[in-house]
Amino acid sequence: MKPIDENHLLDIVDQNDIVIGQDTKENKFKKELISRNVVAFIKNSQNKYIIVKRSSKKKVFPNLFDLAACGHVLKGESPDKAILREIKEELGISCKVKLLEKKFNNRLINGKRIKYFTSIFLGKSDSKIKLNKELSNYILMSLDELLNLIKNKPELFSPFLIDELQEIKYLLKRNE
């Protein structure tokens, strides 16, 4: 599977997460539209989380560590299907996932307002990882190791990972 490009259509939603139209990923950013995205924390049977390093070619947060998988929800796609597609595309694995939380994100990045309804999932897998070209490396670490490293070296991590982790770390601890 190849990653989605700037011309794939996304569902554009309103402040209540109701679909009001479709547009391209490129226009979503240019026009500061609201869309949906998905993220996944994935751990193995030893409770070690997959933390990936973004490629140097990524437009946003290159060379920073990030969530195991993340991406846009395509036109007509459910968040559940989108996260399974992203996990397969980015990590080369399949796994079951559980929705932990859905929230609205609104942040300023590179002078543009980025707005998403984000579905946050937890997955479990001991499968062999095969990264795609969007990612350059990965590490496995416990939740406590990850929280400690973020505390001591936050510059190594994407702000998205830091934000999502701070908001749901209690849910991850409950699922250990």
C-alpha positions, 0 to 999 in steps of 0.5 A: 500500500502506498501512502495517501498523497495531497490529491486524495479526498478527505471528508471535511467536517464542521465543529460538531464532526458532521461531514459538510463536504470533501476536499484534498489534503493540500486544500485542507491545510491551505484553507484551514478546514476541519477533517478527521485523523487517527493515531495509534499507540501500539504495544507488544506483549512485554508492554513496550510501545512502538515509537517511530522516527519520522523521515527527514523528508516529512513536511511537519516534524521531520526526524522526530519520534512520534506515535506508532501510526497516524494519518488522515481519514479518507472520504467515506472512510471510518476512523476504525478502517483508517487506523488499520490502513495506516498501521498496515501502510506505515508499520507493515503489520495488522493488529486489533485496535481499541478506541481510547478517546476522540478529541478535537485538536486545533493548533498552529503549525508553520503559520497555519491553523491545523484542525482535526477530530482525532480518534486515538487507538490502542493496538497490540502486536508482536509482529515483525515491523517493516517501516515505510518510507515515511519513517526512518527508525523505531524504538520499543519502550515502556510507558514509564521509559517514554514519559521519562525520556519526554520529560528529559528530552522533549525536543526529540518528540513530535508535539503531537505525541507529547500532547496525545500522551499527556492526555491519555497516559492514564488510559494507557496505564489502565490497559497495561 
